[in-house]
């Protein structure tokens, strides 16, 4: 009788352990997918930020050129510059 009870209990524990392994693996897969999604989102935001920075750098270059031209005109004490 004790052997049968031990066998049944062992079987139940084995099935329970197997179920825990399956659940843990599913959670691990979900966590990995979540991390991959977060990386993809970060890459997209980084690409958008880089594009915006390039646009701003172009605008800044143009503004610096205008400022330099205006400074030259202000510094022209002879009045010969256009």
C-alpha positions as MATLAB code, in Angstrom:
seq = 'XXXXXXXXXXXXXXXXXXXXXXXXXXXXXXXXXXXXXXXXXXXXXXXXXXXXXXXXXXXXXXXXXXXXXXXXXXXXXXXXXX';
ca = [
       0.000    0.000    0.000;
       2.823    2.402    0.836;
       4.510    1.706   -2.479;
       1.341    2.601   -4.375;
       0.943    5.828   -2.380;
       4.602    6.692   -2.987;
       4.226    5.989   -6.701;
       1.082    8.136   -6.923;
       2.691   10.946   -4.941;
       5.846   10.738   -7.060;
       3.765   10.886  -10.236;
       1.860   13.909   -8.977;
       5.106   15.657   -8.042;
       6.610   14.809  -11.426;
       3.593   16.215  -13.277;
       3.577   19.320  -11.080;
       7.291   19.871  -11.709;
       6.788   19.461  -15.438;
       3.963   21.980  -15.382;
       6.171   24.457  -13.515;
       8.922   24.041  -16.103;
       6.454   24.686  -18.944;
       5.050   27.798  -17.248;
       8.526   29.132  -16.474;
       9.595   28.581  -20.081;
       6.514   30.433  -21.349;
       7.304   33.337  -19.046;
      10.908   33.377  -20.244;
       9.799   33.450  -23.880;
       7.381   36.287  -23.116;
      10.127   38.242  -21.310;
      12.542   37.775  -24.215;
       9.914   38.971  -26.695;
       9.151   41.966  -24.501;
      12.848   42.854  -24.399;
      13.111   42.537  -28.189;
      10.101   44.833  -28.603;
      11.679   47.387  -26.259;
      14.925   47.293  -28.257;
      13.028   47.781  -31.528;
      11.156   50.758  -30.063;
      14.401   52.288  -28.811;
      16.008   51.850  -32.235;
      13.060   53.551  -33.934;
      13.192   56.473  -31.496;
      16.955   56.744  -31.979;
      16.577   56.855  -35.762;
      13.896   59.553  -35.484;
      16.051   61.559  -33.086;
      19.061   61.319  -35.389;
      16.988   62.534  -38.333;
      15.697   65.455  -36.282;
      19.235   66.290  -35.141;
      20.480   66.316  -38.739;
      17.681   68.696  -39.722;
      18.507   70.973  -36.807;
      22.212   70.857  -37.653;
      21.426   71.957  -41.216;
      19.315   74.844  -39.940;
      22.021   75.818  -37.457;
      24.658   75.877  -40.190;
      22.504   78.211  -42.250;
      21.867   80.493  -39.309;
      25.558   80.622  -38.447;
      26.349   81.631  -42.025;
      23.753   84.422  -41.823;
      25.165   85.614  -38.503;
      28.690   85.646  -39.893;
      27.525   87.683  -42.888;
      25.708   90.150  -40.651;
      28.744   90.466  -38.394;
      30.898   91.239  -41.429;
      28.465   93.940  -42.507;
      28.415   95.435  -39.019;
      32.199   95.349  -38.800;
      32.624   97.091  -42.166;
      33.504  100.584  -41.160;
      34.324  101.642  -44.715;
      30.863  100.868  -46.037;
      32.298   99.112  -49.075;
      30.615   95.749  -48.491;
      27.224   95.228  -50.132;
];
